[in-house]
């Protein structure tokens, strides 16, 4: 009688492979051991059925899961078929490298934030360009994220990530040697482009090389931790170099050196990509949705540019070039939606299928990422200005006051990574969002004469709660919504929403602060009292946005249970 052959080449322990002599148990066992050694992921997936089958030989059923049919009550992440990292030591090294790249990539943002007055003075930066060193970095990054994600899914995550590390090191060094403001801004833009190569590929490497469950959750949490931690370390480094004999140029050289070191280590430690079809330019042009990528990049880029321009002066929105750019951006956004509809209907691959937005959990988590990143950057930016412009503290003293945020960020991200699969996602996000509401509320009510420990300490302590939790949860939900072959694009979607939230939030808050200060009844508009009126309104605005995030999470994530669960 011909034995039944289980699918995918995995044979049940009691059955010899087809064509093997049933009497030769030794050769059968050797054959099975060879298969087991070559297919560890399949063995883990089907080990339970195989044990049951040992008593009664039968074929192991092949089970497939359609992500579109997953229950809203339990969002689980399926283990990818190309999991490569089994060693905990290797996993720890890879997570450390990816975390380090994101950490160092965000250091320069904190460095520019705290050192901007000194940089502007040394480079004789024109007043109308004062905000551009800080604004151009997220602007350039947001423009290129979707394209970078799509190309990485085609070429390979490792190569694109390494290219991003190398370019970050080069352009960070170039920013340090820039001899005028225009060149400095240009190199900051190139830094943003380089970072856009690293962010989506980091998410994809974690998703494609780690088993779904605690290991991948911790990876996401560590990468999430590295963003605010890198920003805070940049603030501290900037405060140190500005108030000592060292200069801001030294800080850029130091950052570039760290990134160069990470690049060299990444060559050795980053896992190889799964085998792909041989690269050809015809496939490169044909298989990537270049029209969709260009449309969404144009929409985001032009919108971010106009937001950056009007941040310093709202009246510039009436300029002809800004009106034209906003019109083109709106047309591009609508065209992108129509193009995605056409691609879906014709059965072709769509970058961001319109059907995804009909999933309540996906849409809600994108809104929450947008709001929480806007609030986080707004609170951090204006808290730094509060310490320096209102309380008249030095850059170093202001930077030291962000230590509570750093400590909480580390502990909270580790907690989220270790226990996110044990707690309902909606409860976790709602509670953390509610706690973060207290940070801008405290700053809106603060008396500048109060001691740091009375109010500002608690604001810095509670500020990162929401964003640190939502980073891990959002990445788990968003990567689950995309197919295994488009995980870099999934990472690009998350990073694009976060960067756009940063740009919009900073623009709205800067405009609000300037207008309120300009209308102050205090005669000296540059006095700390007049400036504080504008800052106070910004903190009220942040409180309202964070409160909105609380209500959205309660409504939009209802029924969403635990995420990041390992599927056996």
C-alpha positions as CSV (number, residue, x, y, z in Angstrom):
1,X,0.0,0.0,0.0
2,X,1.4,3.4,-0.9
3,X,2.0,5.5,2.1
4,X,0.4,9.0,2.5
5,X,2.9,11.8,2.0
6,X,2.5,14.8,4.2
7,X,2.8,18.2,2.6
8,X,5.9,20.4,2.4
9,X,8.3,17.4,2.6
10,X,7.8,16.8,6.4
11,X,7.3,13.1,7.2
12,X,5.6,11.8,10.2
13,X,8.0,9.9,12.5
14,X,6.3,6.4,12.0
15,X,6.2,6.7,8.2
16,X,9.2,6.1,5.9
17,X,9.7,8.4,3.0
18,X,8.3,7.2,-0.3
19,X,10.6,4.6,-1.9
20,X,12.4,3.8,1.3
21,X,12.5,0.2,2.4
22,X,10.2,-0.1,5.4
23,X,12.4,-2.7,6.9
24,X,15.4,-0.4,7.1
25,X,14.7,1.6,10.2
26,X,18.2,3.0,10.4
27,X,18.1,4.7,7.0
28,X,14.6,6.0,7.7
29,X,15.7,7.6,11.0
30,X,18.7,9.1,9.3
31,X,16.6,10.6,6.5
32,X,14.1,12.0,9.1
33,X,17.0,13.6,11.1
34,X,18.3,15.2,8.0
35,X,14.9,16.8,7.2
36,X,14.5,17.9,10.8
37,X,17.9,19.6,10.8
38,X,17.1,21.5,7.6
39,X,13.6,22.6,8.6
40,X,13.5,23.8,12.2
41,X,10.7,26.2,11.7
42,X,8.5,23.6,10.1
43,X,9.3,21.2,12.9
44,X,8.2,23.8,15.4
45,X,5.0,24.6,13.5
46,X,3.9,21.0,13.1
47,X,5.5,19.3,16.1
48,X,2.1,18.9,18.0
49,X,0.3,17.2,15.1
50,X,3.4,14.9,14.5
51,X,3.3,13.7,18.1
52,X,-0.3,12.8,17.7
53,X,0.4,11.1,14.5
54,X,3.0,8.9,16.1
55,X,0.4,6.5,17.4
56,X,-1.6,6.4,14.2
57,X,0.3,7.3,10.9
58,X,-1.4,9.9,9.0
59,X,-0.6,13.0,6.9
60,X,0.0,16.2,8.7
61,X,-2.6,18.8,7.6
62,X,-1.3,22.0,6.2
63,X,-2.9,25.0,7.8
64,X,-3.0,28.4,6.3
65,X,-4.3,31.6,7.9
66,X,-5.7,34.5,5.9
67,X,-4.8,37.7,7.7
68,X,-8.0,39.3,6.3
69,X,-10.1,36.8,8.2
70,X,-8.4,37.2,11.6
71,X,-10.7,38.0,14.5
72,X,-10.7,41.6,15.8
73,X,-10.7,40.0,19.2
74,X,-7.2,38.5,18.8
75,X,-4.6,40.0,16.5
76,X,-1.9,37.4,16.2
77,X,1.3,37.6,14.2
78,X,2.1,34.5,12.0
79,X,5.6,33.2,12.1
80,X,7.3,33.9,8.8
81,X,8.6,31.1,6.8
82,X,12.1,32.5,6.6
83,X,12.9,32.8,10.2
84,X,16.7,32.6,10.5
85,X,17.7,33.6,14.0
86,X,17.4,30.9,16.5
87,X,20.3,31.8,18.8
88,X,19.4,34.2,21.6
89,X,22.9,35.6,21.5
90,X,22.7,36.4,17.8
91,X,19.2,37.8,18.3
92,X,20.5,40.1,21.0
93,X,23.3,41.3,18.8
94,X,21.0,42.0,15.8
95,X,18.4,43.9,18.0
96,X,21.3,45.9,19.5
97,X,22.6,46.9,16.1
98,X,19.2,47.9,14.8
99,X,18.5,49.8,18.0
100,X,21.8,51.5,17.8
101,X,21.3,52.7,14.3
102,X,17.9,54.3,15.2
103,X,19.4,55.7,18.4
104,X,22.3,57.4,16.6
105,X,20.1,58.5,13.7
106,X,17.9,60.5,16.2
107,X,20.8,61.9,18.2
108,X,21.4,64.6,15.6
109,X,17.8,65.8,16.0
110,X,18.2,66.4,19.7
111,X,21.6,67.9,19.1
112,X,20.2,70.5,16.6
113,X,17.2,71.2,18.9
114,X,19.3,72.3,21.9
115,X,22.2,73.8,19.9
116,X,20.2,75.7,17.2
117,X,20.9,79.2,18.6
118,X,24.7,78.5,18.7
119,X,24.6,76.9,15.2
120,X,22.6,79.8,13.8
121,X,25.1,82.3,15.2
122,X,28.2,80.5,14.0
123,X,26.9,79.9,10.5
124,X,25.2,83.3,10.3
125,X,21.9,81.7,9.5
126,X,19.2,84.1,8.2
127,X,16.2,84.6,10.5
128,X,13.8,83.1,7.9
129,X,15.9,79.9,7.8
130,X,16.2,79.5,11.6
131,X,13.8,76.6,11.9
132,X,15.0,74.8,8.7
133,X,17.9,72.8,10.3
134,X,15.3,71.1,12.5
135,X,12.4,70.9,10.0
136,X,14.2,69.7,6.9
137,X,15.3,66.4,8.5
138,X,11.8,64.9,9.1
139,X,10.6,66.6,5.9
140,X,13.2,64.8,3.7
141,X,12.7,61.5,5.6
142,X,9.0,61.5,5.2
143,X,9.3,62.1,1.4
144,X,11.4,59.0,0.8
145,X,10.1,56.5,3.3
146,X,7.5,54.8,1.0
147,X,9.9,54.7,-1.9
148,X,12.7,53.3,0.3
149,X,10.3,50.6,1.7
150,X,9.2,49.5,-1.7
151,X,12.7,49.3,-3.1
152,X,13.9,47.4,0.0
153,X,11.2,44.8,-0.4
154,X,12.5,44.2,-3.9
155,X,16.3,44.5,-3.5
156,X,16.7,43.3,0.1
157,X,16.5,44.9,3.5
158,X,20.1,44.3,4.5
159,X,21.6,46.1,1.5
160,X,19.3,49.1,1.9
161,X,19.9,49.3,5.7
162,X,23.7,49.2,5.2
163,X,23.5,51.9,2.6
164,X,21.5,54.1,4.9
165,X,24.0,53.6,7.8
166,X,26.9,54.5,5.5
167,X,25.2,57.6,4.1
168,X,24.2,58.8,7.6
169,X,27.8,58.6,8.7
170,X,29.0,60.6,5.6
171,X,26.3,63.3,5.7
172,X,26.5,63.8,9.5
173,X,30.3,64.4,9.1
174,X,29.5,66.8,6.2
175,X,27.0,68.7,8.4
176,X,29.8,69.1,11.0
177,X,32.2,70.7,8.5
178,X,29.6,72.9,6.8
179,X,30.8,76.5,6.6
180,X,27.5,78.2,5.9
181,X,23.8,77.8,6.8
182,X,22.6,76.7,3.3
183,X,25.1,73.8,3.2
184,X,24.3,72.8,6.7
185,X,20.5,72.6,5.9
186,X,21.3,70.7,2.7
187,X,23.4,68.1,4.6
188,X,20.6,67.8,7.2
189,X,18.2,67.0,4.3
190,X,20.5,64.3,3.1
191,X,20.7,62.9,6.6
192,X,16.9,62.6,6.5
193,X,17.0,60.7,3.2
194,X,19.6,58.4,4.6
195,X,17.6,57.7,7.7
196,X,14.6,56.9,5.5
197,X,16.6,53.9,4.2
198,X,17.1,52.6,7.8
199,X,13.7,53.0,9.4
200,X,11.5,50.7,7.2
201,X,14.2,48.1,6.8
202,X,14.7,47.9,10.5
203,X,11.1,46.9,11.0
204,X,11.3,44.5,8.1
205,X,14.4,42.8,9.4
206,X,12.8,42.3,12.8
207,X,9.6,40.9,11.3
208,X,11.2,38.6,8.8
209,X,13.9,37.2,11.1
210,X,12.3,36.8,14.5
211,X,9.6,34.4,15.6
212,X,6.4,36.1,16.4
213,X,6.0,36.5,20.2
214,X,8.2,37.9,22.9
215,X,11.4,38.0,20.9
216,X,10.0,40.1,18.2
217,X,8.0,42.2,20.7
218,X,11.2,43.0,22.6
219,X,12.9,43.9,19.3
220,X,10.1,46.4,18.4
221,X,10.2,47.8,21.9
222,X,14.0,48.3,21.8
223,X,13.8,50.1,18.5
224,X,10.9,52.2,19.9
225,X,13.0,53.1,22.9
226,X,15.9,54.1,20.8
227,X,14.1,57.0,19.1
228,X,13.2,59.2,22.2
229,X,16.3,58.0,23.9
230,X,18.5,59.0,21.0
231,X,16.8,62.4,20.9
232,X,17.3,62.9,24.6
233,X,20.9,61.9,24.5
234,X,21.4,64.3,21.6
235,X,19.9,67.1,23.9
236,X,22.3,66.2,26.7
237,X,25.3,66.0,24.3
238,X,24.3,69.3,22.7
239,X,24.0,70.9,26.2
240,X,27.4,69.7,27.2
241,X,29.2,70.9,24.0
242,X,27.5,74.2,23.9
243,X,28.4,75.1,27.5
244,X,31.9,73.8,27.4
245,X,35.0,74.4,25.3
246,X,33.8,71.7,22.9
247,X,31.7,72.9,19.9
248,X,28.6,71.6,18.2
249,X,30.9,70.4,15.4
250,X,32.5,68.0,17.7
251,X,29.1,66.6,18.6
252,X,28.4,65.9,14.9
253,X,31.8,64.3,14.4
254,X,31.1,62.1,17.5
255,X,27.7,61.1,16.1
256,X,29.1,60.3,12.7
257,X,31.9,58.2,14.2
258,X,29.3,56.1,16.2
259,X,27.3,55.6,13.0
260,X,30.4,54.5,11.1
261,X,31.2,52.0,13.8
262,X,27.7,50.6,13.6
263,X,28.0,50.3,9.8
264,X,31.1,48.2,10.1
265,X,29.6,46.0,12.8
266,X,26.3,45.7,10.7
267,X,28.3,44.2,7.8
268,X,29.2,41.3,10.0
269,X,26.1,40.9,12.1
270,X,23.0,41.8,10.1
271,X,21.3,38.6,8.8
272,X,21.4,37.9,5.1
273,X,18.2,38.5,3.1
274,X,16.1,35.5,1.9
275,X,17.0,34.4,-1.6
276,X,15.3,36.5,-4.3
277,X,15.0,36.3,-8.0
278,X,18.0,37.5,-9.9
279,X,18.0,41.3,-10.1
280,X,17.1,42.8,-13.5
281,X,16.4,46.4,-14.4
282,X,13.2,45.3,-16.2
283,X,11.8,43.7,-13.1
284,X,13.0,46.6,-11.0
285,X,11.0,49.0,-13.2
286,X,8.0,46.7,-13.7
287,X,7.4,45.2,-10.3
288,X,7.6,48.3,-8.1
289,X,4.6,50.6,-8.2
290,X,6.6,53.7,-9.1
291,X,3.5,55.8,-10.0
292,X,2.0,55.2,-6.5
293,X,5.3,55.8,-4.8
294,X,5.8,59.1,-6.6
295,X,2.3,60.3,-6.0
296,X,2.4,59.7,-2.2
297,X,5.9,61.1,-1.9
298,X,5.0,64.2,-3.8
299,X,1.9,64.7,-1.6
300,X,3.8,64.3,1.6
301,X,6.9,66.2,0.5
302,X,5.1,69.3,-0.7
303,X,2.7,69.4,2.3
304,X,5.7,69.0,4.7
305,X,7.6,71.8,2.9
306,X,4.7,74.2,3.1
307,X,4.2,73.3,6.8
308,X,7.8,74.0,7.4
309,X,7.7,77.4,5.6
310,X,4.6,78.7,7.4
311,X,5.9,77.5,10.8
312,X,7.8,80.8,11.3
313,X,5.2,83.0,9.6
314,X,1.6,82.0,9.0
315,X,1.1,84.8,6.5
316,X,3.3,82.9,4.0
317,X,0.6,80.4,3.4
318,X,-0.9,83.1,1.1
319,X,2.2,83.1,-1.1
320,X,1.5,81.9,-4.7
321,X,4.2,79.2,-4.6
322,X,2.8,77.8,-1.3
323,X,-0.8,77.8,-2.6
324,X,0.4,76.0,-5.8
325,X,2.3,73.4,-3.8
326,X,-0.7,72.7,-1.5
327,X,-2.9,72.3,-4.6
328,X,-0.4,69.9,-6.2
329,X,-0.1,68.0,-2.9
330,X,-3.9,67.6,-2.6
331,X,-4.2,66.5,-6.2
332,X,-1.4,64.0,-5.7
333,X,-3.1,62.6,-2.6
334,X,-6.5,62.1,-4.3
335,X,-4.7,60.6,-7.4
336,X,-2.9,58.2,-5.1
337,X,-6.2,57.0,-3.6
338,X,-7.7,56.5,-7.1
339,X,-4.5,54.7,-8.3
340,X,-4.6,52.3,-5.3
341,X,-8.3,51.6,-6.1
342,X,-7.3,50.8,-9.7
343,X,-4.4,48.6,-8.7
344,X,-6.6,46.6,-6.3
345,X,-9.5,46.2,-8.7
346,X,-7.1,45.0,-11.5
347,X,-5.5,42.4,-9.1
348,X,-2.1,44.1,-9.1
349,X,0.0,44.9,-6.1
350,X,-1.0,48.1,-4.4
351,X,1.4,50.0,-2.1
352,X,-1.2,50.8,0.5
353,X,-4.5,49.1,-0.5
354,X,-7.5,51.2,0.2
355,X,-9.1,48.2,1.8
356,X,-6.7,48.5,4.7
357,X,-8.4,51.8,5.8
358,X,-11.7,49.9,6.2
359,X,-10.1,47.9,9.0
360,X,-10.9,49.8,12.2
361,X,-7.8,48.7,14.1
362,X,-5.4,49.7,11.3
363,X,-7.0,53.1,10.8
364,X,-7.2,53.8,14.5
365,X,-3.6,52.9,15.2
366,X,-2.4,55.2,12.4
367,X,-4.5,58.1,13.8
368,X,-3.0,57.4,17.3
369,X,0.5,57.3,15.9
370,X,-0.1,60.7,14.2
371,X,-1.5,62.3,17.3
372,X,0.9,60.9,19.9
373,X,4.0,61.8,17.9
374,X,2.7,65.3,17.4
375,X,2.1,65.7,21.1
376,X,5.5,64.1,22.1
377,X,7.5,66.3,19.8
378,X,5.5,69.4,20.8
379,X,5.9,68.8,24.5
380,X,9.6,68.0,24.2
381,X,10.4,70.9,22.0
382,X,8.5,73.5,24.0
383,X,9.6,72.0,27.3
384,X,13.2,72.6,26.2
385,X,12.3,76.2,25.3
386,X,10.5,76.7,28.6
387,X,13.6,75.8,30.5
388,X,15.9,78.0,28.4
389,X,13.7,81.0,27.4
390,X,11.4,81.3,30.4
391,X,13.4,79.9,33.3
392,X,16.6,81.3,31.7
393,X,18.5,78.0,32.3
394,X,21.6,77.0,30.4
395,X,21.4,74.4,27.6
396,X,23.2,71.9,29.8
397,X,20.8,72.5,32.8
398,X,17.8,72.2,30.4
399,X,19.2,68.9,29.0
400,X,19.7,67.4,32.4
401,X,16.0,67.9,33.2
402,X,15.1,65.4,30.5
403,X,16.7,62.5,32.5
404,X,13.3,61.4,34.0
405,X,12.0,61.0,30.5
406,X,15.0,58.8,29.5
407,X,14.7,56.6,32.5
408,X,10.9,56.1,32.1
409,X,11.4,55.5,28.4
410,X,13.9,52.6,29.0
411,X,11.7,50.9,31.7
412,X,8.4,51.4,29.8
413,X,9.7,50.0,26.5
414,X,11.2,47.0,28.2
415,X,7.9,46.4,30.0
416,X,5.9,46.7,26.8
417,X,8.1,44.3,24.9
418,X,8.0,41.7,27.6
419,X,4.3,41.8,28.4
420,X,2.5,43.3,25.4
421,X,1.3,39.8,24.5
422,X,-0.3,39.3,28.0
423,X,-2.3,42.5,28.2
424,X,-5.2,43.7,25.9
425,X,-3.8,46.3,23.5
426,X,-6.8,48.6,23.8
427,X,-6.4,48.7,27.6
428,X,-2.6,49.2,27.4
429,X,-2.9,52.1,24.9
430,X,-5.8,53.8,26.6
431,X,-4.1,53.8,30.0
432,X,-0.8,55.1,28.7
433,X,-2.6,57.8,26.7
434,X,-4.4,58.9,29.8
435,X,-1.2,59.1,31.8
436,X,0.5,61.2,29.1
437,X,-2.5,63.7,29.2
438,X,-1.1,64.8,32.5
439,X,2.2,66.0,31.1
440,X,0.9,68.9,28.9
441,X,-1.8,69.7,31.5
442,X,0.8,70.2,34.2
443,X,2.9,72.5,31.9
444,X,-0.3,74.5,31.0
445,X,-0.9,75.2,34.7
446,X,2.7,75.6,35.8
447,X,4.1,78.7,37.5
448,X,7.6,79.3,36.1
449,X,8.8,80.2,39.6
450,X,8.1,76.7,40.9
451,X,10.9,74.3,41.7
452,X,11.6,71.7,39.0
453,X,10.5,68.8,41.3
454,X,7.0,70.4,41.9
455,X,5.7,70.2,38.4
456,X,8.1,70.1,35.5
457,X,9.6,66.8,36.8
458,X,6.2,65.1,36.6
459,X,5.6,66.5,33.1
460,X,9.0,65.0,31.9
461,X,8.2,61.8,33.7
462,X,4.8,61.2,32.1
463,X,5.5,62.6,28.6
464,X,6.8,59.4,27.0
465,X,4.2,56.9,28.3
466,X,1.8,57.0,25.3
467,X,4.4,57.0,22.4
468,X,6.6,54.3,24.0
469,X,3.7,51.9,24.3
470,X,2.1,52.7,21.0
471,X,5.3,52.2,19.0
472,X,5.4,48.5,19.8
473,X,1.7,47.9,19.5
474,X,1.4,49.9,16.3
475,X,4.2,48.1,14.6
476,X,2.7,44.7,15.5
477,X,-0.7,45.7,14.1
478,X,0.6,47.5,10.9
479,X,3.1,44.7,10.0
480,X,0.4,42.2,10.4
481,X,-1.8,44.1,7.9
482,X,0.8,43.7,5.2
483,X,2.0,40.5,3.5
484,X,5.3,38.9,4.5
485,X,7.0,40.2,1.3
486,X,6.2,43.8,2.0
487,X,7.3,44.3,5.6
488,X,9.7,47.1,4.7
489,X,6.7,48.9,3.2
490,X,4.8,48.3,6.4
491,X,7.6,49.9,8.4
492,X,7.6,52.8,5.9
493,X,3.9,53.4,6.5
494,X,4.4,53.6,10.3
495,X,7.4,55.9,10.0
496,X,5.7,58.1,7.5
497,X,2.6,58.6,9.7
498,X,4.9,59.3,12.7
499,X,7.1,61.8,10.7
500,X,4.1,63.5,9.3
501,X,2.6,63.8,12.8
502,X,5.9,65.4,13.9
503,X,5.8,68.0,11.1
504,X,2.2,68.9,11.4
505,X,2.3,69.1,15.2
506,X,5.4,71.3,15.2
507,X,3.9,73.7,12.7
508,X,0.6,74.0,14.4
509,X,2.2,74.5,17.8
510,X,4.8,77.0,16.6
511,X,2.2,79.1,14.8
512,X,-0.1,79.0,17.9
513,X,2.8,80.1,20.2
514,X,3.8,83.0,17.9
515,X,0.3,84.3,17.4
516,X,-0.6,84.2,21.1
517,X,2.7,85.9,22.1
518,X,2.2,88.5,19.4
519,X,-1.3,89.3,20.9
520,X,-0.1,89.4,24.5
521,X,-1.1,92.4,26.5
522,X,2.5,92.5,27.8
523,X,4.4,95.3,26.0
524,X,7.7,93.6,25.7
525,X,7.0,90.6,23.4
526,X,10.4,89.1,24.0
527,X,10.1,88.9,27.8
528,X,9.7,85.5,29.5
529,X,6.2,86.4,30.6
530,X,5.0,87.1,27.1
531,X,6.7,84.1,25.7
532,X,5.2,81.9,28.4
533,X,1.7,82.9,27.3
534,X,2.4,81.4,23.9
535,X,3.9,78.3,25.4
536,X,1.0,77.9,27.8
537,X,-1.4,77.8,24.9
538,X,0.7,75.2,23.1
539,X,0.6,73.0,26.2
540,X,-3.2,73.3,26.3
541,X,-3.3,72.4,22.6
542,X,-1.2,69.3,23.3
543,X,-3.5,68.4,26.1
544,X,-6.5,68.6,23.8
545,X,-4.8,66.4,21.1
546,X,-3.7,63.8,23.7
547,X,-7.2,63.7,25.2
548,X,-8.6,63.1,21.6
549,X,-6.2,60.2,21.3
550,X,-7.6,58.7,24.5
551,X,-11.2,58.8,23.1
552,X,-10.1,57.5,19.7
553,X,-8.3,54.5,21.4
554,X,-11.4,53.7,23.5
555,X,-13.7,53.7,20.4
556,X,-11.4,52.5,17.6
557,X,-9.6,49.7,19.5
558,X,-12.5,48.2,21.2
559,X,-12.6,44.4,20.7
560,X,-8.8,44.3,19.8
561,X,-7.3,41.9,22.2
562,X,-3.7,40.9,22.7
563,X,-1.2,41.5,20.0
564,X,2.2,40.0,19.4
565,X,1.1,36.4,20.2
566,X,3.2,33.5,19.0
567,X,1.2,31.2,16.7
568,X,2.0,27.6,17.1
